[in-house]
């Protein structure tokens, strides 16, 4: 069994899915890819099915009914990967904001720390390309806010490019996960943190998408702001 699988959640990513799959599967480290698609009306899942003819043993598809959010897509992907006995499970966007060439670096560190590795935009400054200043300030400010509330010493708390070792995910109760947007990314890091697993940040360059549409919304931002306080309160009440 291949040790590493990259979970790629999709909704209307027809413009990106072929390229991202081909780039990941062309890496010498031989990763596998699991696409979790939320019934994309643009035919993303159908394109993955076609690609499976070319990559029958390394590309997998999990089709879900309806648009149910990033967090639940990753949780379903985590469960699938754990059942298949993968040792290292990645989160990665389909839009090339995360460079597939960084996957081997994250894997190498995760094998050493046996915890969580974050592809970090902010651990060595601000490494973001093609974002307006307002978006950079929002994201960077959010990480400062999360560190203040939670006590986590993580520079990029909302990062969506990460690698979990299997034992981290095995120790997280997915039934208690509450959030689906950016707050989900924070929640997963916080649950890893309170379980005392090692968390390491590896610097990456984040490049905003050039194809397709962003899924950012006001509701996602609101969830992140108030979700952090909720996480901290539940931890203090021992109900996390």
N, C-alpha and C positions, 0 to 999 in steps of 0.2 A: 504494500500500500504506500502510495506517495504520502510524504509527511506534511506537505503544506497545501492548503486550499485557499483561494481568494474568492470571497463572497462579494458579488457585485449586484446591488439592488438596482432595479430599473423601472422607470415609468416614462414611456415615450423617449427612448434613447436609440431610435433606429439609425440616427446619423452617426452614432459613436460605437455601437455594440460590436460590430465586426472588427473594427480597428483595435479596440481595447482587448478583445479576446485574442486576436492574432498577436498583439504585442506581448501579452502576458505569456501565452503558450510558446512563444519563440525564445523565451529566456532559457539560458543553459541549465538553470537549476530545476527545470521541469516542474513548475507549479501546475496544479489543477485549478479549474474555475467553476464556480457555482453561480449562475445567474438566477436571481430571485425576482421574477417579474410580476407586477401587480396589474395584470390584464391590460397592458398598454394598447390603446386603440390604434397606434401607428404601426403595429405589427412587429414590435421588438422580439417577442417570444417566437414568432414564426421564423424570424431571421436566425435566432439561436438554434432552432430545430434544424435549419439548413446547415448551419455551421457544424452541428454534431456529426454530420456525415463525414466531415473532414477530420474532426477530432472526437471520435467515438468513445475514447477511453479517458479523456482528460477534460471534456467540457460537459457540464451537467446543467439542467434547467429545473427550477422549482416554480411552477405557475400557481399564482394565487388569485382568488376571486376578489375583484374590487381593489380600490386604492386604499390601503390600510396603514400606510405610514412607514417611514424608514426604520423605526425601532422594531416594529413587529416583523418586518422583512428580515432584519439581521437576526432576531431571535429565532425565527424559523430556520434561517440558514445555519445558525449555531447548532441547533438541535440535529439538523441533517448531517452536519460535519462530524459531530460527536458520535452519532450512530455509525458513521462510516470509519470511525477510529483515526481521523486525522490528528496529528500532533500539534500543528500550528495553523491557526485560523485567522485569516486577514479580513479586514474591512477595507474596501476601496471603491471610489466613485467610478462611474462609467465614462465620465466626460473628459478624462485626461488632466483634470486638475491635480490628480496624483499621478506621478510618473511611474509606470510599471518598472522602469529600470532601478527604482529605489527598493523594490521588493526584496532582492537578495540581501541588502544591507539590514533591513528590518529583521529578516529571518536569521541572519547571523547573530545579531544581538539577542534575539529572543531565545535562541538555543543556549546562550550563555546565562541569561538572567532568569529563564524559566518562569517568566511573569508576563508583563505587558510592555510592548514597545510602541511608542508613538512616533509617527512621522510628523515632526514638529515644525510649524511655520515660524515659531517665535523663540526657540531656544538659543539661537545665535543672532538675535535681532529680529527684523521683520523681513521675511523672505516670501513676499507675495508679488505676483506679476499680474497686471491687467485688472486689478481691483481699483475702484475709485477710493479716494481718501476716506470718504464717509464709511465705506464698507470695512476698510482696514481698521479704522478707529472703533467701529462697533465690535468687530471680532476681537481685537486686542484688548479693548476695554472689558469685554465679557470675560476674558480669561483672568484679568486682574480681579474682577468682581467675584468670580468663582473661587479663586485662591483665598480671598479674604473671608468668604463665608464658610468654606469647607476646611481650610487649613492644608489643602493639598499643595505640595511644592511642585506644581506642573505649570510650565509656561503656556502650553497650548491645550487648554482644557476642553475645547470644543472640537478638537481635531477628529476627522473622520477617516484617517489613514492610519490603521493600527494593526498590530499583530498580537494575538493572544496565544499563550501556550495552552495546551489542552487542560491542564490541571486548574488554571484560573477559571475557565468557563464551567468546569465540573463543580466548582465550589460556589457558583452563583445560582441563586434560585430564580429562574426566569419568570416564575409566576408572580414574583413581586416587582418586576419591572413595570414602571408606571408611565414612562414618557416615550414619545415617538419621533420627535424632531431633534434639534440640537441638544435638548435636555437629555435625550437618550445617551448621546455621546458622553455627556458629563456624568450621568448616572452610572454608566458602565465603568468609567474611570474611578468614580467614588466608591463603588462596591468593591472594585479591585483593591483600592487603597485601604479600606477598612478591614479587608481580609489579610492585610499585611504582605501582599505580594509585591515584588520588586517592579517598579515602573521606571522605564528609561526613555528619554527623548532623543531621537536621532534627527538631526537637521535635514530638512528637505526644502525644495523650492516649490511653492504652490502656484499653479498657473490657472487663472480663471478659464472657464469653458469658452470655446470658440464656436461650438456647434450645439444646437439644442437650447432648451430653455431652463433657467434656474428654477429650483423648487422652493426657494426661500419665500416666506410669507410672514405677515405680521403675527399670525397665530403661533408660528414656530418660535419667533423671538419672545413673545409673551410667555410661552411655556418654559423657555430657558430661564428667563428672569425669575419667575416665581417658583419654578421647579427646584432651583438650587436651594432656596430657603426651605422648601418642603423636605428635601433630602436631609438637610442638616437637622431639622426638627425631628424627623423620624429616627435619625441616628441618636439624638439626645434622649428620645423616648424609648429607645431600644426596640423600635418597630420596623426598622429598615429591612 
